[in-house]
């Protein structure tokens, strides 16, 4: 494993949802509170930013070239070429304290995304599944801050966490129907070692998760034991994904919010995007509508 390197030295408020676009060989991610969608071509260093009309927590690429995003008011299709934002599912559009947070498409082209309240003090949120036919249903209730959504290489296990309950769960996922069953604790997280945030699964079936607040990213084996810990030079790593030409680079987004000025002074790279040659390869990011 080689040294962690900074690839975008900007102070994003809350960088999140990094996604590698294989065709473009580009990294995309969001800043929830700017709010914006960001893009980097690592080979050239070329950057681009698309301002968004409201907070955006996550997205996946679509087969038709658009993005599907979990935003403040609901699920929407975003056309970066035209700037059009077409909301297709309302969360609570008149409640400014509610928004979508973490989410991604599964290997059958369905979009999974979790809702949250900004105060993160109530178990009133859910993990939703939005299908290509336009139907949306709540799959898991009683959550505070759904996070860490990822799928096993065979698509038969769904992982997710709750950043305020300090558990990572695993579910059996029926690839054909999208139904989930047999919820179990995959890992119990010690909050003194960071809370579970965004995650990714590699080609060996290991689960990588950002431990926000703890200056580290952890790799869990399929049996739930910690296999490896990667230190990062910032307190709040938020999410990770695999990219690069061989999917062997782990990209990590980070946040400055809600750190006070004295903490930010000690970590000048807070909010930046980092990259690591992970020593393993990742999985191609599924697209919605496949």
Secondary structure, 3 states (H helix, E strand, C coil): CCCCEEEECCCCCEEEEEEEECCCCEEEEEECCCCEEEEEECCCCEEEEEECCCCEEEEEEECCCCEEEEECCEEEEECCCCCCEEEEEECCCCCCCEEEEEEEECCCCCEEEEEEECCCCCCCEEEEEECCCCCEEEEEEEECEEEEEEECCCCCEEEEEECCCCEEEEEEECCCCCCEEEEEEEEECCHHHCEEEEEEEECCCCEEEEEECCCEEEEECCCCCEEEEEECCCCCEEEEEEECCCCCEEEEEEECCCCCHHHHHHCCCCCCEEEEECCCCECCCCCECC
